[in-house]
């Protein structure tokens, strides 16, 4: 199981896209874990940086998911010498 807790909307949205693309199973998904007060364990554990982000009024998001049973195929990385078509 993978757990992601972040203040980054971009990372959260990208992760949700990848979960859907790779047919992962979402266990829990919360776009704002503090919207209803202090969350239950283990989400109530705060890192130093999370405390700073909350003090800055940032929204903390959380998603947990399981990888699919079939292998995830990652395309090969392009070489720096490969030309990108215009």
C-alpha positions in Angstrom: 0.0 0.0 0.0 1.2 3.5 -0.8 0.4 6.5 1.4 0.7 10.1 0.1 0.1 13.1 2.4 0.9 16.4 0.7 0.1 20.1 0.6 0.9 20.1 -3.2 -2.3 20.2 -5.3 -0.2 19.4 -8.4 1.3 16.3 -6.8 -2.0 15.1 -5.5 -3.8 15.6 -8.8 -1.0 13.9 -10.7 -1.0 11.0 -8.3 -4.8 10.6 -8.8 -4.3 10.6 -12.6 -1.6 7.9 -12.3 -3.7 5.8 -10.0 -6.5 5.9 -12.6 -4.2 5.3 -15.5 -2.5 2.3 -13.9 -5.8 0.8 -12.5 -4.6 1.0 -8.9 -7.1 0.6 -6.1 -7.8 3.6 -3.9 -8.2 2.7 -0.3 -8.8 6.2 1.1 -8.9 9.6 -0.6 -9.3 13.0 1.3 -8.9 16.3 -0.5 -8.6 18.1 2.9 -7.8 15.9 5.9 -8.4 18.7 8.4 -11.8 19.9 7.0 -13.6 18.1 9.9 -11.2 18.7 12.7 -8.2 16.6 13.7 -8.1 13.3 11.7 -7.8 9.9 13.3 -4.5 8.0 13.6 -2.3 7.8 11.6 -3.2 10.9 9.7 -3.0 13.0 12.9 0.7 12.5 13.0 2.3 15.8 11.8 5.8 16.3 10.4 7.6 19.6 11.2 6.9 20.8 7.6 3.2 19.8 7.8 2.9 22.0 10.9 4.5 24.9 9.0 2.2 24.4 6.0 -0.9 24.3 8.3 0.3 27.5 9.9 0.5 29.0 6.4 -3.2 27.9 5.8 -2.3 25.3 3.2 -4.7 22.4 2.6 -3.3 18.9 3.4 -4.4 16.1 1.1 -4.2 12.4 1.5 -4.6 9.3 -0.7 -3.7 5.7 0.0 -3.8 3.1 -2.7 -2.6 -0.4 -3.7 -0.7 -1.1 -6.8 -2.3 -3.3 -9.5 -1.7 -7.0 -9.7 -0.3 -6.7 -13.3 3.1 -5.1 -13.7 3.3 -1.3 -14.4 5.2 -0.7 -17.6 7.2 2.5 -17.6 8.3 3.6 -21.0 12.1 4.0 -21.5 13.6 7.3 -20.8 14.6 9.3 -23.9 18.3 9.7 -24.5 19.7 13.3 -24.4 20.8 12.7 -28.0 17.4 11.8 -29.3 15.8 14.7 -31.2 12.3 15.9 -30.2 10.0 16.3 -33.2 8.8 19.9 -33.7 
